[in-house]
Amino acid sequence: MEDIIQAIAVYAIPVLFAITVHEAAHGYVARMFGDNTAYVLGRVTLNPIRHIDPLGTIVIPLGMVLLTGFMFGWANPVPVDWGSLRKPKRDMIWVAAAGPGVNLAMAVVWALLYRVLSAAGVQENYFYLVAQAGISVNLVFMALNLLPIPPLDGGRIVSGLLPTRMSMAYSRIEPYGLFILLALMFTGALSFFLRPLHDIGAAIVRFFL
């Protein structure tokens, strides 16, 4: 029980920020390219309540951290009407990339906060643990979402880059995307595919530590 309480205390704020800003970024960029769906529904917001999926945002991520040390979870996805985008195929790439991009930016912000805490001589270890969790959570979310598996952001990016016919065929994988992801996770292969993406992000963050 003590471990659970400690995990919640350390990871709650980083996870909520990582997921909230990630989803809001999708909606904000979609609006920039002509789709107001998320904005009209009140999803272009930093209010975490609008993005939380109780199971995927709270229960499963904390359970995974406690049981495996690996962060896995999801939010209530921001709705995007791809047909409303001015150039759907091209704009899909930017809308999808906004989420992982903002997670990398947040990892950098947490790294800068860590430096500020250290420079200020803060002694309370809790704040350093939260900053470290912020870096870790955002790098994992970035890497996970960049996997080229629809409906993850990486899958959307690949779909937008492929020629139209190939893109349509590739998009048919989407109904099976979650099952593919779970199979990779339970076979231990997921970490193999995440590591290169995670390491690239970590190398960028290290410049700010």
C-alpha positions in Angstrom: 0.0 0.0 0.0 2.8 2.4 0.8 4.4 1.7 -2.6 1.1 2.5 -4.3 0.7 5.8 -2.4 4.3 6.8 -3.2 3.8 6.0 -6.9 0.6 8.1 -7.0 2.3 11.0 -5.3 5.2 11.0 -7.7 3.6 10.1 -11.0 0.1 11.7 -10.7 1.1 15.2 -11.8 3.5 14.2 -14.6 1.0 11.7 -16.1 -1.9 14.2 -16.0 0.2 16.9 -17.6 1.7 14.5 -20.2 -1.7 13.2 -21.3 -3.6 16.5 -21.1 -1.2 18.6 -23.1 -0.7 15.7 -25.6 -4.4 15.5 -26.4 -5.0 19.3 -26.3 -2.1 19.7 -28.8 -3.9 17.4 -31.3 -7.0 19.4 -31.1 -5.2 22.8 -31.3 -3.2 21.8 -34.4 -6.3 20.2 -36.0 -8.1 23.6 -35.5 -5.1 25.4 -37.1 -5.6 23.2 -40.2 -9.4 23.7 -40.4 -11.0 21.1 -38.2 -12.9 22.6 -35.3 -14.4 19.4 -34.0 -12.3 19.1 -30.8 -12.7 22.9 -30.1 -16.5 22.8 -30.4 -16.5 19.8 -28.0 -14.4 21.7 -25.5 -11.4 19.4 -25.9 -8.8 22.0 -26.8 -8.2 22.6 -23.1 -5.7 22.0 -20.4 -8.4 20.8 -18.0 -7.3 17.2 -17.4 -10.9 16.2 -16.6 -11.8 16.6 -20.2 -9.1 14.1 -21.3 -9.1 11.5 -18.6 -10.1 7.9 -19.2 -10.4 6.5 -15.7 -9.1 3.1 -16.7 -6.5 4.1 -19.3 -5.2 7.3 -17.6 -5.2 6.3 -13.9 -5.6 2.6 -13.1 -3.6 0.9 -15.8 -0.6 3.3 -15.8 -0.1 3.1 -12.1 -0.6 -0.6 -12.1 1.9 -1.0 -14.9 4.5 1.1 -13.1 4.1 -0.8 -9.8 4.1 -4.3 -11.5 6.6 -3.8 -14.3 8.2 -0.4 -14.0 6.9 0.3 -17.5 4.4 3.1 -18.2 1.5 2.2 -20.4 -1.9 3.9 -20.7 -4.1 6.1 -22.8 -6.4 9.1 -22.6 -9.8 9.8 -24.0 -8.8 10.6 -27.6 -9.4 14.0 -29.0 -11.8 13.7 -32.0 -10.5 14.8 -35.3 -12.6 14.9 -38.5 -9.9 14.2 -41.0 -12.2 15.2 -43.9 -12.5 18.7 -42.5 -8.7 19.4 -42.7 -7.8 21.7 -45.6 -5.4 19.1 -47.0 -6.3 15.9 -45.1 -3.4 13.7 -46.1 -0.7 16.3 -45.4 -2.4 17.9 -42.4 -2.9 14.5 -40.8 0.9 14.3 -40.4 1.1 17.6 -38.4 -2.0 16.8 -36.3 -0.6 13.4 -35.3 3.0 14.7 -34.7 1.7 17.4 -32.4 1.2 14.9 -29.5 4.6 13.2 -29.4 6.2 16.6 -30.2 4.7 18.2 -27.2 5.6 15.2 -25.0 9.3 15.7 -26.0 8.9 19.4 -25.2 7.5 18.6 -21.8 10.4 16.2 -21.1 12.7 19.1 -21.7 10.7 21.4 -19.4 10.9 18.8 -16.6 14.6 18.6 -17.2 15.0 22.3 -16.9 12.9 22.3 -13.7 15.3 19.6 -12.3 18.2 22.0 -13.1 16.4 24.9 -11.4 15.8 22.9 -8.3 19.4 21.8 -8.2 20.7 25.3 -8.8 18.4 26.7 -6.1 19.7 24.2 -3.6 16.3 22.5 -2.9 16.9 19.6 -0.5 13.4 17.9 -0.6 13.9 14.8 -2.7 10.2 14.5 -3.6 10.5 17.4 -6.1 13.4 15.7 -7.8 11.5 12.5 -8.1 8.6 14.2 -9.7 10.8 16.0 -12.2 12.5 12.7 -13.0 9.1 11.0 -13.4 8.1 13.9 -15.7 11.0 13.2 -18.0 10.5 9.5 -17.9 6.7 9.6 -18.5 6.9 12.0 -21.4 9.7 10.2 -23.1 7.8 6.9 -22.9 4.6 8.5 -24.1 6.5 10.1 -27.0 8.1 6.8 -28.0 4.9 4.8 -27.6 2.9 7.2 -29.7 5.5 7.3 -32.5 5.3 3.5 -33.1 4.0 3.1 -36.7 0.9 1.2 -35.6 -2.5 2.8 -36.4 -4.3 4.3 -34.6 -1.2 5.6 -32.7 0.2 8.9 -33.9 3.1 7.1 -35.6 0.6 5.1 -37.6 -1.1 8.3 -38.7 2.2 9.9 -39.7 3.1 6.9 -41.8 -0.4 6.8 -43.4 0.0 10.5 -44.3 3.4 9.9 -45.9 2.4 6.9 -48.0 0.9 7.2 -51.5 -2.9 7.2 -51.4 -3.5 3.6 -52.3 -0.9 2.3 -49.9 -2.1 4.6 -47.2 -5.7 3.2 -47.5 -4.4 -0.4 -47.3 -2.1 0.5 -44.3 -5.1 2.1 -42.5 -6.9 -1.2 -42.5 -4.6 -2.3 -39.7 -6.2 0.2 -37.3 -8.9 -2.1 -35.9 -6.1 -4.5 -34.8 -3.7 -1.9 -33.6 -4.4 -2.3 -29.9 -4.1 -6.1 -30.1 -0.8 -5.7 -31.9 0.4 -3.4 -29.2 -0.7 -5.7 -26.4 1.0 -8.7 -28.2 4.2 -6.7 -28.4 4.0 -5.8 -24.7 3.2 -9.3 -23.4 5.9 -10.9 -25.5 8.5 -8.4 -24.3 9.1 -7.1 -27.8 7.6 -3.7 -27.2 10.7 -2.4 -25.3 12.8 -3.4 -28.3 10.9 -1.1 -30.6 10.5 1.7 -28.1 14.2 1.9 -27.1 15.5 3.6 -30.3 12.8 6.3 -30.1 13.2 6.7 -26.4 17.0 7.0 -26.7 16.7 9.7 -29.3 14.4 11.7 -27.0 16.7 11.1 -24.0 19.7 12.3 -25.9 17.9 15.6 -26.6 16.8 16.0 -23.0 20.3 15.4 -21.8 21.4 18.7 -23.4 19.2 20.5 -20.9 20.3 18.5 -17.7 
